């Protein structure tokens, strides 16, 4: 299949990048750039363990907090894939805490595929709603309600930030509507 072929090629590139990084023939900036691409590669093939191992070692040019929160997000995806709802929630909360920290106050992430710009409030709200859904699936109505209440003011702030961006605003409103907000 095309997906399997692509995944195989990415895995080959991940292995090659490790050799290049270890060879010490690259400049420091080229090595750091290759490490970032390697991290992306692990994520693209859902090799959460490979990405988490890199993050746990730390990545030059990234803060320990960034590495910890990104690893938590990956651990959450891994836990969701394994049906471990409580662990997924625990890890998502580590990620949300970092997203809402002062360090991330100017965070924006643009999706090149659709042009949507995600504010930190939107990212945090979306992840609180993931926690709400996981709680609901686990039969915990109170936790679902609590996470939903935490998401609401964040969605409100995200709406304000996106008010002049029709593409992002439309996507944000669609997401909120899907949660009945």
WOGI-V511221 format. One record per backbone hydrogen bond with DSSP energy under -1.0 kcal/mol. CO is the residue of the C=O (numbers start at 0). NH is the residue of the N-H. E is the energy in kcal/mol with one decimal. If there is no record, write none. Layout:
CO;NH;E, CO;NH;E
This chain:
0;4;-2.3, 1;5;-2.6, 2;6;-2.9, 3;7;-2.3, 4;8;-2.2, 5;9;-2.6, 6;10;-2.6, 7;11;-2.2, 8;12;-2.3, 9;13;-2.5, 10;14;-2.2, 11;15;-2.6, 12;16;-2.9, 13;17;-1.8, 14;18;-1.6, 15;19;-2.3, 16;20;-2.7, 17;21;-2.3, 18;22;-1.5, 26;30;-2.5, 27;31;-2.4, 28;32;-2.3, 29;33;-2.4, 30;34;-2.4, 31;35;-2.1, 32;36;-2.2, 33;37;-2.4, 34;38;-2.3, 35;39;-2.2, 36;40;-2.5, 37;41;-2.4, 38;42;-2.0, 39;43;-2.6, 40;44;-1.7, 41;46;-2.9, 42;45;-1.6, 45;47;-1.6, 46;50;-2.0, 47;51;-3.1, 48;52;-2.5, 49;53;-1.7, 50;54;-2.5, 51;55;-3.0, 52;56;-1.3, 58;61;-2.3, 62;66;-2.4, 63;67;-2.7, 64;68;-2.7, 65;69;-2.6, 66;70;-2.4, 67;71;-2.0, 68;72;-2.1, 69;73;-2.1, 70;74;-2.8, 71;75;-2.3, 72;76;-2.0, 73;77;-2.5, 74;78;-2.6, 75;79;-2.8, 76;80;-2.6, 77;81;-1.5, 78;83;-3.0, 79;82;-1.5, 82;84;-1.3, 83;87;-2.3, 84;88;-2.5, 85;89;-2.4, 86;90;-2.3, 87;91;-2.6, 88;92;-2.3, 89;93;-1.1, 90;94;-1.8, 91;95;-2.9, 92;96;-2.3, 93;97;-1.6, 94;98;-2.4, 95;99;-2.1, 97;100;-1.5, 100;103;-1.5, 101;104;-1.8, 103;106;-2.3, 108;117;-3.7, 110;114;-2.9, 115;110;-3.0, 117;108;-2.2, 118;122;-2.3, 119;123;-2.7, 120;124;-2.9, 121;125;-2.9, 122;126;-1.9, 123;127;-2.3, 124;128;-2.4, 125;129;-1.5, 126;130;-2.0, 127;131;-2.3, 128;132;-2.5, 129;133;-2.6, 130;134;-2.5, 131;135;-2.6, 132;136;-2.7, 133;137;-1.5, 134;139;-3.0, 135;138;-1.6, 139;143;-2.0, 140;144;-2.4, 141;145;-2.6, 142;146;-2.8, 143;147;-2.2, 144;148;-2.4, 145;149;-1.8, 146;150;-1.7, 147;151;-1.7, 150;154;-2.7, 151;155;-2.2, 152;156;-2.1, 153;157;-2.4, 154;158;-2.6, 155;159;-1.8, 156;160;-2.2, 157;161;-1.9, 161;164;-2.4, 164;168;-3.1, 165;169;-2.4, 166;170;-1.8, 167;171;-2.8, 168;172;-2.7, 169;173;-2.1, 170;174;-2.3, 171;175;-2.7, 172;176;-2.5, 173;177;-1.9, 175;180;-2.8, 176;179;-1.7
